[in-house]
Amino acid sequence: MSENFRFVIERTATSFETTIQVLEPIISQGMIRLEARLEGDLDGPLLRSLRGSFAACPKFW
């Protein structure tokens, strides 16, 4: 799988950190990068919903 899209949830001692990265290669100019990092409390129902949404996404591989 490519690294063009990454969604990472990491647990720290006090909260969860969520990182979303989108990379789009541009042949003549290199690469465009969008990154967002959020920190906060995530509860069980939200995590289950996220997991279900990602599992339901069409996969090309």
N, C-alpha and C positions, 0 to 999 in steps of 0.2 A: 504494500500500500504506500502511496506517496505521502510526503509530508506537506502537501499543499493545504490541507485542512487538519487542524489539531484541536481537540477539545479535551482538556485535562481537569480533573477534580482531584485535589490533594488535601488530605486532612492534616492540619497542624495541631498543636497542643490546645489551641483555644477556638479554632474555627476551621472552615473549609476555604481553600483558595481555588478559584476557577480561572482557567486561562483558555482563551479562544484565540487561535492564530489562523489567518488566511493568507496564503502566499500565492501570488499569480505571476508566473514567469512572463516577461515581455521580451521578445527576441531581440529587439534593437536597443533596449534600454536597461536590461537587467531584470529586476524583480520588484513588484509592488508588495508591500507587507502591511497587514493590518493586525494589530494585536491588542487585546483587551484583557486586563487582569482584575478580577473582583475578589473581595474577601468578605465573608459573612457566614451566617448560620444557614445551613441547609438541613431540612428535616427529611425523615424517611419517605413520606409520600412524594415529595418533590423528586428525590433521587430515583424512586421507582418509576415515576412518570418520565424522567429524562432517559432512563435505561430503556423503557418501553418504546419511546419515540425513536431512539437511535436504532434499536433492533428492527423497527418497522420500516426504516428507510431502505429504498432500493439499493442494492449493491451491484456494482459492475464486475466484481471479481468472482 
